[in-house]
Amino acid sequence: MTEETTKPREPGRARALLSTADFKLLRRALESHAKATEDREELAKINALHHRLGTYS
């Protein structure tokens, strides 16, 4: 065996899964859903996710 075949491979660079436009669309969908829900726990989760998505766009 050569040294090249026993060397562990480095993982490749990760590619973005979502674009900035995707984050904006998801935020708008969450806003719409938040207006339609009356469950306070779900609304809190929606608001937290909405805020986290905003940090990426």
Backbone as JSON Lines, residues from 0, in Angstrom:
{"i":0,"aa":"M","n":[0.83,-1.2,0.0],"ca":[0.0,0.0,0.0],"c":[0.87,1.25,0.0]}
{"i":1,"aa":"T","n":[0.46,2.21,-0.76],"ca":[1.23,3.45,-0.79],"c":[0.72,4.38,0.29]}
{"i":2,"aa":"E","n":[1.54,5.35,0.6],"ca":[1.15,6.32,1.63],"c":[-0.09,7.1,1.23]}
{"i":3,"aa":"E","n":[-0.26,7.32,-0.07],"ca":[-1.4,8.09,-0.57],"c":[-2.73,7.39,-0.28]}
{"i":4,"aa":"T","n":[-2.77,6.08,-0.38],"ca":[-4.03,5.37,-0.18],"c":[-4.37,5.19,1.3]}
{"i":5,"aa":"T","n":[-3.4,5.3,2.19],"ca":[-3.68,5.13,3.62],"c":[-3.97,6.45,4.31]}
{"i":6,"aa":"K","n":[-3.73,7.54,3.65],"ca":[-3.97,8.87,4.22],"c":[-5.48,9.14,4.26]}
{"i":7,"aa":"P","n":[-6.01,9.59,5.41],"ca":[-7.44,9.92,5.46],"c":[-7.75,11.1,4.54]}
{"i":8,"aa":"R","n":[-8.91,11.04,3.91],"ca":[-9.3,12.12,2.99],"c":[-9.94,13.24,3.79]}
{"i":9,"aa":"E","n":[-9.62,14.46,3.42],"ca":[-10.22,15.64,4.02],"c":[-11.59,15.86,3.38]}
{"i":10,"aa":"P","n":[-12.58,16.19,4.18],"ca":[-13.9,16.46,3.58],"c":[-13.84,17.71,2.71]}
{"i":11,"aa":"G","n":[-14.65,17.7,1.66],"ca":[-14.72,18.86,0.78],"c":[-15.45,20.01,1.45]}
{"i":12,"aa":"R","n":[-15.36,21.15,0.87],"ca":[-16.02,22.34,1.4],"c":[-17.53,22.19,1.27]}
{"i":13,"aa":"A","n":[-18.24,22.51,2.33],"ca":[-19.7,22.41,2.32],"c":[-20.29,23.48,1.41]}
{"i":14,"aa":"R","n":[-21.32,23.08,0.68],"ca":[-22.02,24.04,-0.19],"c":[-23.26,24.53,0.52]}
{"i":15,"aa":"A","n":[-23.65,25.75,0.23],"ca":[-24.85,26.34,0.83],"c":[-26.08,25.55,0.4]}
{"i":16,"aa":"L","n":[-26.92,25.27,1.36],"ca":[-28.13,24.52,1.08],"c":[-29.26,25.44,0.63]}
{"i":17,"aa":"L","n":[-29.3,26.64,1.21],"ca":[-30.35,27.61,0.91],"c":[-29.73,28.94,0.48]}
{"i":18,"aa":"S","n":[-30.41,29.63,-0.41],"ca":[-29.95,30.95,-0.84],"c":[-30.59,32.03,0.03]}
{"i":19,"aa":"T","n":[-30.11,33.24,-0.12],"ca":[-30.68,34.38,0.6],"c":[-32.15,34.54,0.24]}
{"i":20,"aa":"A","n":[-32.49,34.33,-1.01],"ca":[-33.89,34.43,-1.44],"c":[-34.74,33.37,-0.75]}
{"i":21,"aa":"D","n":[-34.18,32.18,-0.53],"ca":[-34.91,31.12,0.18],"c":[-35.24,31.55,1.61]}
{"i":22,"aa":"F","n":[-34.27,32.17,2.28],"ca":[-34.5,32.62,3.65],"c":[-35.6,33.67,3.7]}
{"i":23,"aa":"K","n":[-35.61,34.58,2.73],"ca":[-36.66,35.61,2.69],"c":[-38.03,34.98,2.49]}
{"i":24,"aa":"L","n":[-38.11,33.99,1.6],"ca":[-39.36,33.3,1.33],"c":[-39.83,32.54,2.58]}
{"i":25,"aa":"L","n":[-38.92,31.86,3.25],"ca":[-39.27,31.14,4.48],"c":[-39.76,32.1,5.57]}
{"i":26,"aa":"R","n":[-39.12,33.25,5.68],"ca":[-39.56,34.24,6.68],"c":[-40.98,34.73,6.38]}
{"i":27,"aa":"R","n":[-41.27,34.98,5.11],"ca":[-42.63,35.42,4.74],"c":[-43.66,34.33,5.04]}
{"i":28,"aa":"A","n":[-43.31,33.08,4.76],"ca":[-44.22,31.97,5.04],"c":[-44.46,31.86,6.54]}
{"i":29,"aa":"L","n":[-43.42,32.03,7.33],"ca":[-43.57,31.98,8.79],"c":[-44.44,33.13,9.3]}
{"i":30,"aa":"E","n":[-44.27,34.31,8.72],"ca":[-45.11,35.45,9.1],"c":[-46.58,35.14,8.86]}
{"i":31,"aa":"S","n":[-46.88,34.56,7.71],"ca":[-48.25,34.2,7.37],"c":[-48.8,33.15,8.34]}
{"i":32,"aa":"H","n":[-47.99,32.16,8.62],"ca":[-48.41,31.09,9.54],"c":[-48.61,31.64,10.96]}
{"i":33,"aa":"A","n":[-47.75,32.56,11.37],"ca":[-47.86,33.15,12.71],"c":[-49.19,33.89,12.87]}
{"i":34,"aa":"K","n":[-49.63,34.53,11.81],"ca":[-50.91,35.26,11.87],"c":[-52.1,34.31,11.99]}
{"i":35,"aa":"A","n":[-51.93,33.09,11.47],"ca":[-53.04,32.13,11.45],"c":[-53.11,31.23,12.68]}
{"i":36,"aa":"T","n":[-52.05,31.2,13.48],"ca":[-52.05,30.29,14.63],"c":[-52.45,31.01,15.92]}
{"i":37,"aa":"E","n":[-53.12,30.28,16.78],"ca":[-53.51,30.84,18.07],"c":[-52.79,30.13,19.22]}
{"i":38,"aa":"D","n":[-52.0,29.11,18.89],"ca":[-51.25,28.35,19.89],"c":[-50.03,29.17,20.31]}
{"i":39,"aa":"R","n":[-50.02,29.59,21.58],"ca":[-48.95,30.47,22.07],"c":[-47.58,29.79,22.01]}
{"i":40,"aa":"E","n":[-47.51,28.5,22.32],"ca":[-46.23,27.78,22.26],"c":[-45.7,27.72,20.84]}
{"i":41,"aa":"E","n":[-46.59,27.39,19.91],"ca":[-46.17,27.32,18.51],"c":[-45.77,28.71,18.01]}
{"i":42,"aa":"L","n":[-46.49,29.72,18.42],"ca":[-46.17,31.08,18.01],"c":[-44.78,31.49,18.51]}
{"i":43,"aa":"A","n":[-44.45,31.1,19.73],"ca":[-43.12,31.41,20.27],"c":[-42.03,30.72,19.45]}
{"i":44,"aa":"K","n":[-42.28,29.48,19.05],"ca":[-41.31,28.74,18.23],"c":[-41.18,29.38,16.85]}
{"i":45,"aa":"I","n":[-42.31,29.78,16.28],"ca":[-42.31,30.44,14.96],"c":[-41.51,31.73,15.04]}
{"i":46,"aa":"N","n":[-41.76,32.52,16.08],"ca":[-41.05,33.8,16.23],"c":[-39.55,33.59,16.38]}
{"i":47,"aa":"A","n":[-39.15,32.57,17.15],"ca":[-37.73,32.29,17.34],"c":[-37.08,31.88,16.02]}
{"i":48,"aa":"L","n":[-37.76,31.01,15.26],"ca":[-37.23,30.57,13.97],"c":[-37.17,31.75,12.99]}
{"i":49,"aa":"H","n":[-38.2,32.56,12.99],"ca":[-38.25,33.75,12.13],"c":[-37.05,34.64,12.42]}
{"i":50,"aa":"H","n":[-36.75,34.83,13.68],"ca":[-35.61,35.66,14.08],"c":[-34.29,35.03,13.63]}
{"i":51,"aa":"R","n":[-34.14,33.72,13.83],"ca":[-32.9,33.04,13.43],"c":[-32.71,33.09,11.92]}
{"i":52,"aa":"L","n":[-33.77,32.95,11.16],"ca":[-33.66,33.03,9.71],"c":[-33.24,34.42,9.26]}
{"i":53,"aa":"G","n":[-33.64,35.42,10.02],"ca":[-33.3,36.8,9.68],"c":[-31.81,37.08,9.79]}
{"i":54,"aa":"T","n":[-31.12,36.3,10.63],"ca":[-29.69,36.53,10.78],"c":[-28.89,36.03,9.58]}
{"i":55,"aa":"Y","n":[-29.53,35.25,8.71],"ca":[-28.84,34.69,7.55],"c":[-29.11,35.47,6.28]}
{"i":56,"aa":"S","n":[-30.1,36.33,6.3],"ca":[-30.42,37.02,5.05],"c":[-29.89,38.43,5.03]}
